[in-house]
Amino acid sequence: MQIAVFDNDRETSSLLRRTLAAEGHEVQVLVGGPPPVSCDLVILDAAAWPAPAIAELAAQVSSAELLLLVESVDARLPAQSMMSLVKPLDATKLARLVRAVDQSRRGHADPRELVDFETLFSGDSPAIVELLRQVRLLADSEAPVWLHGELGSGRAVVARAIHDGSPRRDRGFLAVNAVSFPGDLLEEHLFTGDPPLLQRADGGTLFIDSVTELAPGVQAKLLRLVEERRLRRRDGDHPLDVRVMVGDERRSLNVGGRLRRELYHRLKVHEIDLPPLRARARDLGAIIARMLDRLRSDGRSPLLSSAATRALEAYLFPGNIRELAHALTHATVLAQGGQIEVQHLPVELQPPLPPPRPDAAADPASLESLDAVIKRVERDYLLRVLRAVGGNRTRAAKILSLSRKGLWQKLKAHGIAAGEGRGEAEDDLEL
């Protein structure tokens, strides 16, 4: 791969160059300016770049992967789809991560690309047939739409399907995830930029996921946009014709708390409930077949063993269709072109080993200490929870009954980097 390294100190740049060159990559250390057009991976120190500059760079190198070097495991990234490594760098972890990126770019699909319209609507279960009926019905409406669905259930995909079926299909579709823009950052991007990003969706559709995470300033401007279809700027008001759709995980919202009451009632004109994957058992085979077809290499799709198929059918997928996409991508890489077996699946999908026979004598040399077993089980479960919540540290801490600091200490103790366990991560910016 061709790798560009930006704005790192001499020691870090030297480590990056040595480690990546030893893996056979072409490494170029840059002080400023845009990276090479043909670049595959860009690495930069997040502390040295403001979030808007990182977003701008990501747009300039949209075909490349972006790896941020961060100060802590819970550092907020400008976009959930970005990768990160905690400083000081671990050369082994760096090489392993870049190797995975290289494998992905050589033909293994990005898990996010597997969850498209055809995949989400595969099958004929009553739940998905009803969802498709609602999508087609609401495509002809101009009113706001509120999409309710669990993490990884495809809220952005459904929003895009409604847009693509509407008279606005030939205009811009702008999707943002409020979680990825803390504070007033989203307000700056959408409403006050030069020009505002929102203008690119004029005549089209704006979809805001995790809407209850919106900062108060964004809520006020969004309410004005919905009610008056106008954008207020320093040089005056500008007409802006944008259909608004929003998404969130649940119907029970903190109205009057995190979300303004008038905005809540203005947005909830049409509501759609997205079914979780566990409610679509009869669709699972069709969904898996579609994903495996997208993962094909050398002209053929990966094959699942009967045991691997049973393991997938027995799993409840708390991360829904996004978690399934990551699991199949993970398994395809490990299978290296061969049949996917149970051991190629993520550990949380693998059935537990049968207990040993009472008369079976264990080799003492193969046994671990109780402390080692507890640490291994704890690490596996931490990763399982993180994948289930798409890497959201706040939600993971709540599930585990830990404070955010307590979770951070656990992750640090187990050597779990910021990018590990990042499962769902809807696309944060799409046009």
C-alpha positions in Angstrom: 0.0 0.0 0.0 1.0 3.7 -0.4 0.8 5.3 3.0 1.1 9.0 3.8 2.1 10.1 7.3 1.1 13.7 8.4 2.5 16.0 11.1 4.0 13.5 13.5 7.1 14.2 15.7 10.4 12.7 14.5 10.3 9.7 16.9 6.8 8.7 15.9 7.4 9.3 12.2 10.5 7.2 12.4 8.6 4.3 14.1 5.8 4.5 11.5 8.2 4.5 8.6 10.3 1.5 9.9 7.3 -0.6 10.9 5.3 0.0 7.7 8.3 -0.3 5.4 9.2 -3.6 7.0 5.7 -4.8 6.0 6.4 -3.9 2.4 4.5 -0.6 2.2 5.6 2.6 0.5 5.7 5.3 3.2 5.8 9.1 2.6 6.2 11.5 5.6 4.5 14.9 4.8 4.7 18.2 6.6 1.8 19.8 4.8 -0.2 19.9 1.6 -2.6 17.2 0.3 -1.5 13.5 0.3 -0.8 11.8 -3.0 -3.8 11.1 -5.2 -3.1 7.4 -5.2 -2.7 7.1 -1.5 -4.3 4.1 0.2 -3.9 5.1 3.9 -3.4 8.4 5.7 -2.0 8.5 9.2 -2.1 11.7 11.4 -1.9 12.8 15.0 -5.5 13.8 16.0 -4.2 16.2 18.7 -2.5 18.3 16.0 -5.5 18.6 13.7 -8.9 20.3 14.5 -11.9 18.1 13.8 -13.1 20.3 10.8 -9.6 20.0 9.2 -9.7 16.2 9.6 -13.2 16.1 8.0 -11.9 18.2 5.1 -8.9 16.0 4.6 -11.1 12.9 4.7 -13.2 14.4 1.9 -10.1 15.1 -0.1 -8.9 11.5 0.2 -12.3 9.8 0.1 -10.9 6.7 -1.5 -8.2 6.3 1.2 -8.5 5.0 4.8 -7.8 7.4 7.7 -6.0 6.3 10.8 -5.8 8.8 13.7 -3.3 8.6 16.5 -5.1 9.5 19.8 -4.3 10.1 23.4 -6.7 7.7 25.1 -9.0 4.8 24.3 -12.1 6.9 24.7 -11.0 9.7 22.5 -13.9 11.2 20.4 -13.3 10.7 16.6 -14.7 13.1 14.0 -16.4 10.2 12.4 -17.2 6.7 13.8 -16.0 5.1 10.6 -12.4 6.3 11.2 -9.8 4.1 12.7 -7.6 5.0 15.7 -4.5 3.8 17.7 -3.6 5.0 21.1 -0.2 6.7 21.7 2.5 5.8 22.5 2.4 3.5 19.5 2.7 -0.3 19.8 4.5 -1.5 16.6 2.8 -4.9 16.7 -0.7 -3.5 16.9 0.1 -0.9 14.2 1.4 -3.6 11.8 -1.7 -5.9 12.6 -4.1 -3.0 11.9 -2.4 -1.9 8.7 -2.3 -5.5 7.5 -6.0 -5.8 8.0 -6.6 -2.6 6.0 -4.3 -4.0 3.2 -6.3 -7.2 3.1 -9.6 -5.3 2.9 -8.3 -3.2 0.0 -7.1 -6.2 -1.8 -10.7 -7.5 -2.3 -12.4 -8.1 1.0 -15.4 -5.8 1.3 -15.8 -3.1 3.9 -18.5 -4.4 6.3 -20.4 -1.1 5.9 -20.7 -1.7 2.2 -22.5 -5.0 2.8 -25.5 -3.4 4.4 -27.2 -1.9 1.3 -30.9 -1.8 0.2 -30.8 -5.2 -1.4 -29.2 -6.8 1.7 -31.5 -5.1 4.3 -34.6 -6.0 2.4 -33.6 -9.6 1.5 -36.2 -12.2 2.5 -40.0 -12.3 2.8 -40.7 -12.2 6.5 -43.9 -10.2 7.4 -41.7 -7.7 9.3 -39.6 -6.8 6.2 -42.5 -6.9 3.8 -44.3 -4.4 6.0 -41.2 -2.2 6.3 -40.9 -2.1 2.5 -44.6 -1.2 2.2 -44.0 1.8 4.5 -40.9 2.9 2.7 -42.8 3.0 -0.6 -45.7 4.8 1.0 -43.6 7.5 2.6 -41.5 8.1 -0.4 -44.3 10.2 -1.9 -44.7 12.3 1.3 -42.9 15.6 2.0 -43.4 15.4 5.8 -40.6 14.5 8.3 -39.9 10.9 9.0 -38.7 9.4 12.3 -37.0 6.0 12.1 -36.9 3.9 15.3 -34.6 1.0 15.3 -31.9 -0.7 17.4 -28.2 -0.2 16.9 -27.2 -1.7 13.6 -30.7 -2.2 12.2 -30.1 0.0 9.1 -31.7 3.3 9.9 -29.5 5.2 7.4 -30.2 2.6 4.7 -34.0 2.9 5.2 -33.7 6.7 5.1 -31.8 6.5 1.8 -34.4 4.1 0.4 -37.2 6.6 1.1 -35.1 9.3 -0.6 -34.3 7.2 -3.6 -38.0 6.4 -4.1 -39.1 10.0 -3.8 -39.3 12.9 -6.3 -36.1 14.2 -4.7 -34.1 11.2 -5.8 -32.0 13.3 -8.2 -30.9 15.8 -5.6 -28.5 15.5 -2.6 -28.9 13.0 0.3 -27.0 14.2 3.3 -26.7 11.8 6.3 -25.0 12.7 9.6 -24.7 11.0 12.9 -25.1 13.4 15.8 -23.0 11.3 18.1 -20.0 12.0 15.9 -20.3 15.8 16.2 -20.0 16.7 19.9 -21.0 20.2 21.1 -21.5 22.8 18.5 -19.4 21.0 15.8 -22.5 19.8 13.9 -24.0 23.3 13.9 -20.8 24.6 12.4 -20.8 22.0 9.7 -24.4 22.1 8.7 -25.4 25.7 9.2 -22.5 28.1 9.6 -19.8 26.8 7.3 -18.7 28.7 4.3 -20.6 27.5 2.4 -22.8 25.6 4.9 -22.8 21.8 4.2 -26.6 21.8 4.3 -26.7 23.8 1.1 -25.5 20.8 -0.8 -28.7 19.0 0.1 -31.0 21.8 -1.2 -33.9 20.2 -3.0 -33.0 16.9 -1.4 -33.0 15.1 2.0 -31.2 15.6 5.3 -31.1 12.5 7.6 -29.8 13.0 11.2 -29.2 9.8 13.1 -29.1 9.7 17.0 -31.2 12.9 16.9 -31.6 13.0 20.7 -27.8 13.8 20.9 -28.2 17.1 19.1 -26.8 20.2 20.8 -29.4 22.9 21.8 -28.1 25.3 19.1 -28.6 22.7 16.3 -32.1 21.9 17.6 -33.1 25.5 17.3 -31.8 25.9 13.8 -33.3 22.5 12.7 -36.7 23.6 14.0 -36.5 26.7 12.0 -35.5 24.7 8.9 -38.5 22.4 9.3 -41.0 25.1 10.0 -39.9 27.8 7.6 -37.6 26.1 5.1 -35.1 28.9 5.5 -31.4 29.0 6.5 -30.4 32.0 8.6 -26.9 33.3 7.8 -25.0 36.5 8.5 -25.9 38.0 5.2 -29.6 37.3 5.8 -32.1 34.4 5.4 -31.9 32.0 2.4 -34.7 29.7 1.2 -33.7 26.1 1.6 -35.9 23.2 0.4 -34.8 20.1 2.4 -36.9 17.2 3.6 -35.8 16.2 7.1 -35.6 12.6 8.4 -34.2 11.6 11.8 -33.4 8.3 13.6 -33.1 7.1 17.1 -33.0 3.8 18.9 -36.2 4.0 20.9 -39.6 5.6 21.0 -39.4 6.7 24.7 -37.6 9.9 24.4 -36.7 12.5 27.0 -39.0 15.2 25.6 -38.4 18.6 27.2 -35.0 17.3 28.5 -32.4 16.5 25.8 -34.8 17.2 22.9 -37.0 20.3 22.7 -40.7 19.5 22.9 -41.7 21.6 19.9 -39.0 19.9 17.8 -40.0 16.5 18.9 -43.6 17.0 17.9 -42.6 18.7 14.6 -40.4 15.7 13.6 -42.6 12.8 14.6 -45.1 13.1 11.7 -44.4 9.7 10.2 -42.8 7.0 12.4 -41.3 3.7 11.3 -40.2 0.9 13.5 -37.3 -1.1 12.0 -37.4 -4.8 13.0 -34.3 -6.3 14.8 -32.5 -9.1 13.0 -33.7 -11.6 15.7 -37.3 -10.9 14.5 -36.4 -11.9 10.9 -35.2 -15.5 11.4 -36.7 -16.7 8.1 -34.8 -13.9 6.3 -31.4 -14.8 7.7 -30.4 -17.2 5.0 -31.2 -14.7 2.2 -29.3 -12.0 4.0 -26.2 -14.1 4.5 -26.3 -15.3 0.9 -26.4 -11.7 -0.3 -23.5 -10.7 1.9 -21.4 -13.6 0.9 -22.0 -12.8 -2.8 -20.7 -9.3 -2.1 -17.7 -10.8 -0.4 -16.8 -12.9 -3.4 -13.2 -13.1 -4.7 -11.8 -14.9 -7.7 -15.3 -15.1 -9.1 -16.8 -17.2 -6.4 -18.6 -16.5 -3.1 -17.3 -17.8 0.2 -19.0 -21.0 1.5 -20.3 -21.7 5.0 -19.9 -25.0 6.7 -23.1 -26.5 8.2 -21.6 -26.0 11.7 -20.9 -22.3 10.9 -24.5 -21.9 9.5 -25.9 -23.4 12.7 -23.8 -21.0 14.8 -25.1 -18.0 12.9 -28.7 -19.2 13.2 -28.4 -19.7 17.0 -26.9 -16.2 17.6 -29.3 -13.3 18.5 -27.2 -10.5 17.0 -27.6 -7.7 19.5 -25.8 -5.5 16.9 -28.3 -6.6 14.2 -27.5 -6.6 10.5 -24.3 -4.5 11.0 -22.9 -7.1 13.4 -23.7 -9.8 10.9 -21.8 -7.9 8.2 -18.7 -7.6 10.4 -18.9 -11.2 11.5 -18.9 -12.5 7.9 -16.2 -10.1 6.8 -14.1 -11.2 9.8 -14.7 -14.9 8.9 -13.9 -14.4 5.2 -10.5 -12.9 6.0 -9.6 -15.7 8.4 -10.8 -18.4 6.0 -8.4 -17.1 3.3 -10.5 -18.3 0.4 -11.5 -21.6 1.9 -14.8 -22.7 3.5 -15.9 -20.7 6.5 -15.8 -22.9 9.6 -17.0 -22.1 13.1 -13.5 -21.2 14.3 -13.4 -18.4 11.7 -16.4 -16.6 13.2 -15.9 -14.0 16.0 -15.6 -15.6 19.3 -18.9 -14.5 20.6 -20.7 -16.3 17.8 -18.9 -19.6 18.4 -20.9 -22.2 20.5 -19.3 -23.0 23.9 -17.1 -26.1 24.0 -18.7 -29.2 25.5 -17.6 -29.9 29.0 -15.0 -32.6 29.4 -16.0 -36.1 30.3 -15.8 -36.7 34.1 -13.3 -39.4 33.5 -11.1 -37.4 31.1 -7.7 -36.6 32.6 -6.4 -33.2 31.7 -2.8 -32.6 31.0 -1.6 -30.3 33.9 0.7 -28.5 31.5 -2.2 -27.3 29.4 -4.2 -25.8 32.3 -4.2 -22.1 33.1 -4.3 -20.3 36.4 -7.7 -19.1 37.6 -6.5 -15.5 37.3 -5.6 -16.0 33.6 -8.9 -17.6 32.8 -10.8 -14.8 34.5 -8.8 -12.2 32.6 -9.4 -13.9 29.2 -13.1 -14.3 29.8 -13.4 -10.6 31.0 -11.5 -9.4 27.9 -13.7 -11.4 25.5 -16.9 -10.1 27.2 -15.7 -6.5 27.0 -15.2 -6.8 23.3 -18.5 -8.5 22.9 -20.3 -5.6 24.6 -18.4 -3.0 22.6 -19.3 -4.7 19.4 -22.9 -4.9 20.4 -23.1 -1.1 21.0 -20.9 -0.1 18.0 -18.0 1.0 20.1 -20.1 3.5 22.1 -18.2 3.7 25.4 -21.0 5.4 27.3 -23.5 2.7 26.5 -21.0 0.0 27.1 -20.2 1.4 30.6 -23.9 1.5 31.4 -24.4 -2.1 30.4 -21.4 -3.2 32.4 -22.4 -1.0 35.5 -19.1 0.8 35.3 -18.3 4.5 35.2 -16.6 5.8 32.0 -13.4 6.0 33.9 -13.8 2.5 35.2 -14.4 1.2 31.7 -11.4 3.1 30.4 -9.3 1.4 33.1 -10.6 -2.0 32.2 -9.9 -1.5 28.5 -6.4 -0.2 29.2 -5.7 -3.2 31.5 -6.7 -5.6 28.7 -4.8 -3.7 26.0 -8.1 -3.0 24.0 -7.4 0.0 21.7 -10.0 2.7 20.8 -10.7 1.1 17.4 -11.4 -2.4 18.7 -15.0 -3.4 19.2 -16.2 -0.7 16.9 -19.0 -2.6 15.3 -22.0 -0.8 13.8 -20.9 2.8 13.0 -23.3 4.0 10.5 -21.7 6.2 7.9 -21.4 9.6 9.5 -21.4 11.7 6.3 -22.9 10.8 3.0 -24.1 12.8 0.1 
